[in-house]
Amino acid sequence: MIDVELESVSKRFARTGDAAAVDDVTLTIGAGEFFTLLGPSGCGKTTTLRMVAGFYFPSAGHIRFGGQDVTRMAPNKRDTGMVFQNYALFPHMTVAQNVAYGLKVRKVSRADAARRVAEALAEVHLDGYGPRRIDQLSGGQQQRVALARALVIRPRMLLLDEPLSNLDAKLREETRTEIRRIQRESGTTSIYVTHDQAEAMAMSDRIAVMESGRVQQVGTPREVYHQPANAFVARFIGRSNVLSLPVATAEANRVEVALPGGGHVFAGAPEGHGLGAGDTALVSARPEHVTVVSATATGALRGRVTAVEFTGMTTHLTLDVDTGGAETRMTVAAVDTPDRIGAGDRVGLRLPAERLWVVRP
Amino acid sequence: MGATHRAPHRGANSAWFPYLLVAPLVLILWGYVVQPMLATFVESVSDDGTANYTRFFTSSGVARTSLLTSLLISAASVLLCGVVGVAMAFLLKRFSFRGRRLIEAFILVPAALPPLIGAVSFQMLYSEIGILPRALQDLFGTERPVLAFDGIAGVLVVHTFTMYPFFYLAASAALAGMDPSVEEAAYNLGAGRVRVWRTVLLPMLTPALVSASLLVFMTSLASYTAPLLFGVDQTMTMQIYINRTNGDLPMASTYAAVLGLVSIAFLLVMRWYEGRRSYLSQSKGISARRREIANPIGRWLAPVASVLATIVLLAPVATIALVAFSADGSWTTEIIPSAYTWENFVTILTEPRAFEPILNSLQMSLLATAGCVVVGVLIAYAVRRLRFIGRSLLDIGVMIAWALPGTVVAINLISAFSTGNGFSFGQALIGTFWILPLAYFVRFLPLVFRASSASLALIDPSLEEAARNLGASWPRAFLNITVRLMLPGVIVGALLAFVHGVGEFVASVLIYTSSTVPISVAINNRMYSFEVGTAAAYGMLQVVLIFVVMWFSGRLESGGGRAASRQAEQWTN
């Protein structure tokens, strides 16, 4: 078990000109932690992972493994185990030869290697698959071979680059549970890259949400969900509604905002939010926390329904809502809505006081 | 971390690594491709300045005529090859008829012949002393051979037969990659057949046809054996040869410089064009459908025409094979030789002096191929996988070697290495054993480079990264994974380079020495001394070698995609 430290790491590619792919990223990943880099494509999460693996060297900053500076160390000296998005299994080798490759490079004796390969394959439920060719395996099996190949060398840390993105939905959920089980048992520090927030939520000890090469927020799944640091995180995680509302009164960790139809509501706010009466606050409201009420209810927002989608578990309403100035588009996920609501209807929306959160722009 | 900490390891991805790998490659390309070309320029102005060049523009003498003739022949070749190649592609890829597979099996045979043997076989078939005109003369009882091709017409016949595959392959690939639903959409929208052709099919084929035209034009411009055998002296390549044998190296260099420049210009145009081309469809599950020929006359005619076409396609090889077994001097005025024997093969394989050219060719070609493999694979890797300033220059450097006609390569090497320079370790190479392997290396390096680069393109870079991540050093990962996976492509490229080396004539004839006569020069010499049978026997060896290699390469490539495409083809039938 080893911790990983990124200190003001930036990466600029010659071909992208001035824009930094990774911009001043500072992270500390604890020993044994399962840490996820989450963000949309092009946010710099894979570039960050590849710098940890040593495939790119940072343009600036330092990377340390357990205090040792590895910033410019060659990838083959870093002793990390990586699982690639496309698995990168060697097509000219059998399953066993693939898994044994790292052991062979490390000059592990033949007998030891054979034993460890068998153990690793058993760990991923591929006992007896050693002699198979790679193209005889299904996508899910290939994924597990890639995992076994990375784990068998007992690496200082596990690096996973969207390892589930080529699997179908059902297999993806099974495999993520499996990966997490193996990681817990071995206690290997893991860095996981994904654009899938559900995956990140379900697997991670902590998540770093990235956008435009910068870390937007680091926190536990619950923190990034319930207390998003800014509007991007709020919208990216759980597609939150972000409303601009005038501040009536401000306290240390909450503010009271005024609703255009009259009435006030409290929203939680981070320490040092710096807002005062008369400022405009950005308030995040989760679609599933907003309730639909009658258009005449007091202390509610008013809006017009533009689309209704029944998805089974919930009904998604899209609405144009009067928030004082311009109309704001909001989405609501209601567990039970009256059947009669349809496009064009005017309704009221009640915001849940204990669930609102003030975000930075 | 302080001074006690050891220096960090630097890997294949550190900033200076690409330059370390690329520097020797650049040096090789500079020394043996670019610098010799510059030496030719220097040589061309060494006697009387630019006077040699002004001849191309002012006088109506040989220089101007040669340039115009070469351009004219090239333009006519493009036209002829275009008509034949595109028609064949449509016929074979769009229609289903009896005998189609027969033609498809042999369609590339004439083009596979080494240049000298190809031209010789056409001479034996269609020239005034050829089999067909004499047979027709006999049939009709005329004074002179009927339908005998000579001069420029003869050259055009050779060009058409050997270069139409450029069009055939390009058009076939374009047709195969075309989504039939696009055509169907046009019909569905109400367009008639002619309109679909004009507005959909031809525009979609245009990129392929333009590329093929450029290729045929370049190849025709570089053609040397056809004008040599059909006696067209006033072409650029022939003038290079004639001036060189007359000892006027500055004039030969002038022609070479002009021809080289034109070829490089064509290369650059082609690269620019290919950068912006391709309408290949993005949709999945393409299956080009073939139409049955419904017309009853067509149904009856198709197999007959197929058999005729097959005979025409195989005639050159058959002729060489026939003549190879003829006794020298037994073919004077007869339609085909009158006496047959094994003697020719016995001679070239057992008589030491006659066997020497075979040994020379194998040895020199093997040496050149070894060089091509090492340099070609590394350049392919550098161009495809590494980021460094001047990457596209390296790419262009290799392709210049491909674009330069063999005659020009030979003149360049003469200009650069008739005295020693740094790249020949101070030795004069002209007149030594080393000049021919060097010429083969320069000429066929692009073949290995292209084959390696193509197979490298199919290998995911993350495979090498995975090996590095598992602890392998760069050389180990490169050899274990990348080179190992490239191997089929590299072998195909190496075999191609090797057979081209064994069949090489164009550059060889300008720079060979009496102790390193290669097979093709021996064939040429035997033809001159009317030992036609022996010449053909040498040719037959080249032909057999080529077909063995083609068969073997086909087997190597038949894994993966090829097999899949064949299955798809069967499925649509």
Interface residues (C-beta under 8 A of the other chain):
Chain A: A14 R15 A53 G54 F55 Y56 F57 Q68 D69 V70 T71 R72 M73 A74 P75 N76 K77 R78 D79 T80 G81 M82 F84 Q85 N86 A88 L89 F90 P91 H92 Y101 G102 V105 R106 R149 A150 I153 L159
Chain B: M1 H5 P8 H9 R10 G11 A12 N13 S14 A15 R387 D460 S462 L463 E465 A466 A467 R468 N469 L470 G471 A472 S473 W474 R476 A477 I481 R484 L485
